[in-house]
Amino acid sequence: MSDLQKYIAKRKESDAEFAQDFDSGYQAFKFGELLKAARKESGLTQDALAEILHTQKSAISRIENHSDDVKLSTLEKFAAALGKRVEIRLI
């Protein structure tokens, strides 16, 4: 277990508010990183993707950095612009 993982585990034990919000926040962070990685893998900058989607670079940044509140239709357009599709699974 890394030092970071140890810190997070210890902090969750001692801080109920931190523990409550950590997992959902971390999932949103990971999702944003997944979107950013897919964009980069496609060889597109935020500017280029914004042009394809007829929007502003700031909108792409918002999607990648605040992905906890993005509409499904927006994600589908984002994915299509990258030559991908959105797949949702409940596990």
MDTraj code that builds the backbone (N, CA, C; nanometers):
import mdtraj as md
import numpy as np

residues = "MET SER ASP LEU GLN LYS TYR ILE ALA LYS ARG LYS GLU SER ASP ALA GLU PHE ALA GLN ASP PHE ASP SER GLY TYR GLN ALA PHE LYS PHE GLY GLU LEU LEU LYS ALA ALA ARG LYS GLU SER GLY LEU THR GLN ASP ALA LEU ALA GLU ILE LEU HIS THR GLN LYS SER ALA ILE SER ARG ILE GLU ASN HIS SER ASP ASP VAL LYS LEU SER THR LEU GLU LYS PHE ALA ALA ALA LEU GLY LYS ARG VAL GLU ILE ARG LEU ILE".split()
xyz = np.array([
    [0.0850, -0.1171, 0.0000],
    [0.0000, 0.0000, 0.0000],
    [0.0906, 0.1248, 0.0000],
    [0.0622, 0.2170, -0.0905],
    [0.1429, 0.3380, -0.1012],
    [0.1165, 0.4305, 0.0172],
    [0.2050, 0.5282, 0.0346],
    [0.1857, 0.6271, 0.1408],
    [0.0552, 0.7026, 0.1215],
    [0.0221, 0.7340, -0.0039],
    [-0.1033, 0.8035, -0.0309],
    [-0.2227, 0.7177, 0.0097],
    [-0.2204, 0.5919, -0.0256],
    [-0.3311, 0.5027, 0.0096],
    [-0.3433, 0.4888, 0.1612],
    [-0.2299, 0.4830, 0.2304],
    [-0.2315, 0.4749, 0.3762],
    [-0.2929, 0.6017, 0.4352],
    [-0.2521, 0.7165, 0.3808],
    [-0.3060, 0.8443, 0.4289],
    [-0.4575, 0.8488, 0.4097],
    [-0.5036, 0.8105, 0.2910],
    [-0.6474, 0.8150, 0.2619],
    [-0.7237, 0.7233, 0.3563],
    [-0.6730, 0.6026, 0.3766],
    [-0.7402, 0.5082, 0.4662],
    [-0.7469, 0.5629, 0.6088],
    [-0.6359, 0.6191, 0.6559],
    [-0.6323, 0.6745, 0.7909],
    [-0.7262, 0.7941, 0.8025],
    [-0.7259, 0.8789, 0.7024],
    [-0.8113, 0.9981, 0.7043],
    [-0.9588, 0.9584, 0.7018],
    [-0.9928, 0.8555, 0.6237],
    [-1.1319, 0.8091, 0.6188],
    [-1.1775, 0.7596, 0.7560],
    [-1.0872, 0.6944, 0.8273],
    [-1.1210, 0.6426, 0.9597],
    [-1.1465, 0.7543, 1.0604],
    [-1.0712, 0.8632, 1.0470],
    [-1.0790, 0.9686, 1.1478],
    [-1.1692, 1.0856, 1.1101],
    [-1.2124, 1.0927, 0.9847],
    [-1.2893, 1.2094, 0.9386],
    [-1.4100, 1.1608, 0.8584],
    [-1.5252, 1.1568, 0.9236],
    [-1.6462, 1.1028, 0.8607],
    [-1.6872, 1.1819, 0.7374],
    [-1.6741, 1.3135, 0.7407],
    [-1.7112, 1.3957, 0.6250],
    [-1.6205, 1.3668, 0.5058],
    [-1.4916, 1.3548, 0.5320],
    [-1.3961, 1.3202, 0.4265],
    [-1.4314, 1.1841, 0.3665],
    [-1.4583, 1.0877, 0.4521],
    [-1.4905, 0.9519, 0.4055],
    [-1.6161, 0.9513, 0.3200],
    [-1.7161, 1.0295, 0.3610],
    [-1.8436, 1.0324, 0.2898],
    [-1.8266, 1.0869, 0.1478],
    [-1.7474, 1.1906, 0.1324],
    [-1.7346, 1.2566, 0.0029],
    [-1.6221, 1.2025, -0.0846],
    [-1.5275, 1.1320, -0.0265],
    [-1.4081, 1.0919, -0.1009],
    [-1.4395, 1.0016, -0.2198],
    [-1.5137, 0.8942, -0.1965],
    [-1.5348, 0.7959, -0.3030],
    [-1.6087, 0.8532, -0.4228],
    [-1.7129, 0.9308, -0.4004],
    [-1.7856, 0.9875, -0.5138],
    [-1.7004, 1.0909, -0.5863],
    [-1.6265, 1.1701, -0.5123],
    [-1.5373, 1.2684, -0.5743],
    [-1.4267, 1.2025, -0.6535],
    [-1.3747, 1.0945, -0.6000],
    [-1.2675, 1.0229, -0.6695],
    [-1.3187, 0.9603, -0.7984],
    [-1.4405, 0.9090, -0.7967],
    [-1.4982, 0.8500, -0.9178],
    [-1.5156, 0.9562, -1.0263],
    [-1.5605, 1.0738, -0.9877],
    [-1.5759, 1.1831, -1.0845],
    [-1.4401, 1.2226, -1.1408],
    [-1.3390, 1.2279, -1.0549],
    [-1.2040, 1.2608, -1.0997],
    [-1.1542, 1.1577, -1.2005],
    [-1.1721, 1.0293, -1.1680],
    [-1.1266, 0.9232, -1.2591],
    [-1.1997, 0.9304, -1.3926],
    [-1.3282, 0.9633, -1.3889],
    [-1.4059, 0.9727, -1.5121],
    [-1.3541, 1.0868, -1.5987],
    [-1.3264, 1.2002, -1.5376],
    [-1.2700, 1.3132, -1.6111],
    [-1.1360, 1.2785, -1.6732],
    [-1.0542, 1.2061, -1.5995],
    [-0.9238, 1.1633, -1.6514],
    [-0.9412, 1.0659, -1.7679],
    [-1.0434, 0.9820, -1.7617],
    [-1.0730, 0.8898, -1.8719],
    [-1.1098, 0.9677, -1.9978],
    [-1.1911, 1.0708, -1.9831],
    [-1.2290, 1.1536, -2.0975],
    [-1.1075, 1.2254, -2.1556],
    [-1.0247, 1.2796, -2.0694],
    [-0.9047, 1.3504, -2.1139],
    [-0.8101, 1.2547, -2.1863],
    [-0.7917, 1.1347, -2.1315],
    [-0.7040, 1.0361, -2.1942],
    [-0.7570, 0.9946, -2.3318],
    [-0.8884, 0.9780, -2.3433],
    [-0.9476, 0.9406, -2.4723],
    [-0.9256, 1.0512, -2.5756],
    [-0.9403, 1.1757, -2.5318],
    [-0.9165, 1.2889, -2.6236],
    [-0.7719, 1.2904, -2.6707],
    [-0.6803, 1.2758, -2.5766],
    [-0.5381, 1.2779, -2.6117],
    [-0.5006, 1.1599, -2.7001],
    [-0.5579, 1.0427, -2.6708],
    [-0.5335, 0.9229, -2.7518],
    [-0.5788, 0.9445, -2.8958],
    [-0.6825, 1.0244, -2.9114],
    [-0.7334, 1.0558, -3.0449],
    [-0.6496, 1.1631, -3.1141],
    [-0.5523, 1.2173, -3.0419],
    [-0.4633, 1.3172, -3.1002],
    [-0.5224, 1.4564, -3.1090],
    [-0.6238, 1.4834, -3.0275],
    [-0.6905, 1.6135, -3.0328],
    [-0.6557, 1.6985, -2.9110],
    [-0.6414, 1.8262, -2.9341],
    [-0.6304, 1.9220, -2.8245],
    [-0.7712, 1.9608, -2.7818],
    [-0.7809, 2.0296, -2.6699],
    [-0.9115, 2.0802, -2.6283],
    [-0.9663, 2.1771, -2.7323],
    [-0.8795, 2.2587, -2.7889],
    [-0.9229, 2.3533, -2.8928],
    [-0.9803, 2.2810, -3.0138],
    [-0.9104, 2.1762, -3.0590],
    [-0.9549, 2.1026, -3.1776],
    [-1.0877, 2.0328, -3.1518],
    [-1.1010, 1.9721, -3.0346],
    [-1.2266, 1.9041, -3.0017],
    [-1.3404, 2.0059, -2.9901],
    [-1.3122, 2.1203, -2.9318],
    [-1.4141, 2.2250, -2.9210],
    [-1.4613, 2.2689, -3.0591],
    [-1.3688, 2.2802, -3.1527],
    [-1.4069, 2.3201, -3.2885],
    [-1.4976, 2.2148, -3.3525],
    [-1.4644, 2.0890, -3.3353],
    [-1.5469, 1.9803, -3.3902],
    [-1.6880, 1.9850, -3.3313],
    [-1.6947, 2.0125, -3.2013],
    [-1.8239, 2.0123, -3.1316],
    [-1.8948, 2.1481, -3.1353],
    [-1.8359, 2.2444, -3.2060],
    [-1.8941, 2.3784, -3.2175],
    [-1.9190, 2.4404, -3.0800],
    [-1.8142, 2.4369, -2.9979],
    [-1.8232, 2.4945, -2.8647],
    [-1.6908, 2.5626, -2.8315],
    [-1.6743, 2.6016, -2.7083],
    [-1.5538, 2.6695, -2.6627],
    [-1.4602, 2.5709, -2.5929],
    [-1.3313, 2.6039, -2.5946],
    [-1.2328, 2.5229, -2.5229],
    [-1.2703, 2.5116, -2.3750],
    [-1.3229, 2.6176, -2.3179],
    [-1.3602, 2.6157, -2.1758],
    [-1.4681, 2.5110, -2.1471],
    [-1.5546, 2.4850, -2.2446],
    [-1.6576, 2.3818, -2.2263],
    [-1.5944, 2.2436, -2.2207],
    [-1.4929, 2.2204, -2.3033],
    [-1.4232, 2.0916, -2.3021],
    [-1.3494, 2.0756, -2.1702],
    [-1.2845, 2.1806, -2.1256],
    [-1.2145, 2.1776, -1.9973],
    [-1.3112, 2.1473, -1.8834],
    [-1.4273, 2.2099, -1.8854],
    [-1.5281, 2.1868, -1.7823],
    [-1.5732, 2.0414, -1.7821],
    [-1.5929, 1.9839, -1.9005],
    [-1.6346, 1.8438, -1.9099],
    [-1.5275, 1.7533, -1.8493],
    [-1.4018, 1.7808, -1.8821],
    [-1.2929, 1.6962, -1.8340],
    [-1.2634, 1.7158, -1.6855],
    [-1.2843, 1.8360, -1.6352],
    [-1.2470, 1.8652, -1.4971],
    [-1.3626, 1.8648, -1.3984],
    [-1.4840, 1.8669, -1.4479],
    [-1.6025, 1.8648, -1.3605],
    [-1.7025, 1.7643, -1.4171],
    [-1.6544, 1.6443, -1.4408],
    [-1.7332, 1.5443, -1.5125],
    [-1.8414, 1.4794, -1.4279],
    [-1.8587, 1.5248, -1.3040],
    [-1.9611, 1.4656, -1.2188],
    [-2.1020, 1.5111, -1.2545],
    [-2.1138, 1.6104, -1.3428],
    [-2.2464, 1.6631, -1.3759],
    [-2.2573, 1.6922, -1.5262],
    [-2.2304, 1.5901, -1.6069],
    [-2.2346, 1.6060, -1.7519],
    [-2.3525, 1.5260, -1.8054],
    [-2.4296, 1.5874, -1.8948],
    [-2.5447, 1.5187, -1.9541],
    [-2.4977, 1.4045, -2.0441],
    [-2.5766, 1.2991, -2.0481],
    [-2.5446, 1.1836, -2.1317],
    [-2.5339, 1.2239, -2.2780],
    [-2.6203, 1.3110, -2.3248],
    [-2.6149, 1.3538, -2.4651],
    [-2.4832, 1.4255, -2.4945],
    [-2.4323, 1.5013, -2.3984],
    [-2.3032, 1.5680, -2.4155],
    [-2.1912, 1.4655, -2.4235],
    [-2.1959, 1.3656, -2.3377],
    [-2.0940, 1.2596, -2.3406],
    [-2.0971, 1.1834, -2.4728],
    [-2.2169, 1.1597, -2.5239],
    [-2.2286, 1.0891, -2.6519],
    [-2.1663, 1.1704, -2.7648],
    [-2.1880, 1.3011, -2.7646],
    [-2.1270, 1.3877, -2.8668],
    [-1.9755, 1.3908, -2.8509],
    [-1.9289, 1.4009, -2.7280],
    [-1.7855, 1.4008, -2.6971],
    [-1.7222, 1.2727, -2.7510],
    [-1.7830, 1.1594, -2.7188],
    [-1.7306, 1.0295, -2.7624],
    [-1.7338, 1.0164, -2.9142],
    [-1.8424, 1.0560, -2.9762],
    [-1.8547, 1.0452, -3.1223],
    [-1.7476, 1.1275, -3.1927],
    [-1.7162, 1.2436, -3.1378],
    [-1.6123, 1.3288, -3.1978],
    [-1.4752, 1.2621, -3.1913],
    [-1.4599, 1.1688, -3.0968],
    [-1.3344, 1.0950, -3.0824],
    [-1.3374, 0.9608, -3.1554],
    [-1.4482, 0.9341, -3.2242],
    [-1.4625, 0.8063, -3.2929],
    [-1.4944, 0.6925, -3.1979],
    [-1.5548, 0.7263, -3.0855],
    [-1.5887, 0.6261, -2.9839],
    [-1.7382, 0.6338, -2.9546],
    [-1.7832, 0.5467, -2.8657],
    [-1.9226, 0.5499, -2.8230],
    [-1.9274, 0.5334, -2.6720],
    [-2.0360, 0.5734, -2.6141],
    [-2.0555, 0.5608, -2.4698],
    [-2.1259, 0.4293, -2.4425],
    [-2.0751, 0.3580, -2.3442],
    [-2.1380, 0.2328, -2.3015],
    [-2.1596, 0.2424, -2.1513],
    [-2.2808, 0.2199, -2.1071],
    [-2.3139, 0.2300, -1.9646],
    [-2.3455, 0.0913, -1.9118],
    [-2.2831, 0.0613, -1.7982],
    [-2.3093, -0.0668, -1.7334],
    [-2.3381, -0.0434, -1.5853],
    [-2.4298, -0.1157, -1.5318],
    [-2.4555, -0.1149, -1.3883],
    [-2.3916, -0.2403, -1.3315],
    [-2.3031, -0.2192, -1.2352],
    [-2.2356, -0.3351, -1.1771],
    [-2.2515, -0.3362, -1.0274],
])
top = md.Topology()
chain = top.add_chain()
for i, resn in enumerate(residues, 1):
    res = top.add_residue(resn, chain, resSeq=i)
    for name in ("N", "CA", "C"):
        top.add_atom(name, md.element.get_by_symbol(name[0]), res)
traj = md.Trajectory(xyz[None], top)
